[in-house]
Amino acid sequence: MAKLTLNAEKEVIAKAKQLAEERGISVSAMFSQFIEMLAARHSRRRGLAPITRRLRGVARVLPDRSDRELFEEAVMARVRR
């Protein structure tokens, strides 16, 4: 395994150590997980159209509604106009 040295503010280092301890892992392992998560998210977004990437997160969807229900409501609202 390669070694990497990072510089950060003391407060950030303290937070990182606390978070890692709460998770029962090392700061290095937590950093690796974080980078893997960012890389996975980035590769998922790369396949999206530019407008979709820009609009991600604009609307909030309640977890008790299915995509189908939301789609049907949108269609019905458009028909009612």
Kinemage of the C-alpha trace (Angstrom):
@kinemage 1
@onewidth
@group {chain A} dominant
@subgroup {mainchain}
@vectorlist {calphas} color= white
{ca met a 1} P 0.000 0.000 0.000
{ca ala a 2} L 1.296 3.457 -0.906
{ca lys a 3} L 1.625 6.238 1.625
{ca leu a 4} L 0.001 9.671 1.260
{ca thr a 5} L 0.571 12.718 3.452
{ca leu a 6} L -2.184 15.318 3.699
{ca asn a 7} L -2.236 18.745 5.329
{ca ala a 8} L -5.353 19.995 7.096
{ca glu a 9} L -6.399 22.375 9.852
{ca lys a 10} L -6.130 20.978 13.380
{ca glu a 11} L -9.899 21.106 13.796
{ca val a 12} L -10.435 19.065 10.631
{ca ile a 13} L -7.912 16.470 11.774
{ca ala a 14} L -9.637 16.229 15.152
{ca lys a 15} L -13.024 15.760 13.456
{ca ala a 16} L -11.591 13.091 11.149
{ca lys a 17} L -10.112 11.172 14.076
{ca gln a 18} L -13.388 11.383 16.009
{ca leu a 19} L -15.460 10.204 13.033
{ca ala a 20} L -13.077 7.337 12.330
{ca glu a 21} L -13.104 6.274 15.970
{ca glu a 22} L -16.919 6.313 16.039
{ca arg a 23} L -16.919 4.049 12.980
{ca gly a 24} L -14.244 1.764 14.370
{ca ile a 25} L -11.868 2.351 11.468
{ca ser a 26} L -8.660 4.264 10.854
{ca val a 27} L -8.574 7.736 9.323
{ca ser a 28} L -6.787 6.178 6.340
{ca ala a 29} L -9.587 3.644 5.844
{ca met a 30} L -12.212 6.381 6.193
{ca phe a 31} L -10.384 8.520 3.625
{ca ser a 32} L -10.212 5.563 1.225
{ca gln a 33} L -13.953 4.915 1.625
{ca phe a 34} L -14.686 8.591 1.026
{ca ile a 35} L -12.633 8.678 -2.182
{ca glu a 36} L -14.253 5.450 -3.438
{ca met a 37} L -17.707 6.929 -2.756
{ca leu a 38} L -16.848 10.152 -4.624
{ca ala a 39} L -15.412 8.215 -7.563
{ca ala a 40} L -18.524 6.021 -7.805
{ca arg a 41} L -20.814 9.055 -7.659
{ca his a 42} L -18.737 10.808 -10.315
{ca ser a 43} L -18.856 7.836 -12.688
{ca arg a 44} L -22.646 7.551 -12.259
{ca arg a 45} L -23.097 11.248 -13.051
{ca arg a 46} L -20.796 11.123 -16.067
{ca gly a 47} L -23.370 8.989 -17.898
{ca leu a 48} L -26.104 11.593 -17.406
{ca ala a 49} L -27.049 14.274 -19.893
{ca pro a 50} L -25.686 17.747 -18.985
{ca ile a 51} L -29.129 19.125 -18.123
{ca thr a 52} L -29.821 16.163 -15.844
{ca arg a 53} L -26.510 16.732 -14.036
{ca arg a 54} L -27.405 20.406 -13.502
{ca leu a 55} L -30.895 19.622 -12.238
{ca arg a 56} L -29.956 16.845 -9.809
{ca gly a 57} L -31.117 17.726 -6.327
{ca val a 58} L -33.362 20.605 -7.419
{ca ala a 59} L -36.594 18.864 -6.435
{ca arg a 60} L -37.222 16.932 -3.258
{ca val a 61} L -39.213 13.723 -3.474
{ca leu a 62} L -40.924 12.271 -0.454
{ca pro a 63} L -39.927 8.630 0.152
{ca asp a 64} L -43.554 7.459 0.451
{ca arg a 65} L -44.275 8.212 -3.233
{ca ser a 66} L -43.176 5.966 -6.082
{ca asp a 67} L -41.718 7.245 -9.340
{ca arg a 68} L -44.806 5.945 -11.091
{ca glu a 69} L -47.142 7.942 -8.816
{ca leu a 70} L -45.128 11.116 -9.361
{ca phe a 71} L -45.109 10.579 -13.124
{ca glu a 72} L -48.868 9.990 -13.220
{ca glu a 73} L -49.508 13.147 -11.194
{ca ala a 74} L -47.316 15.192 -13.505
{ca val a 75} L -49.148 13.858 -16.561
{ca met a 76} L -52.550 14.528 -15.028
{ca ala a 77} L -51.542 18.063 -14.016
{ca arg a 78} L -50.447 18.756 -17.581
{ca val a 79} L -53.703 17.354 -18.999
{ca arg a 80} L -55.763 19.553 -16.655
{ca arg a 81} L -54.193 22.753 -18.036
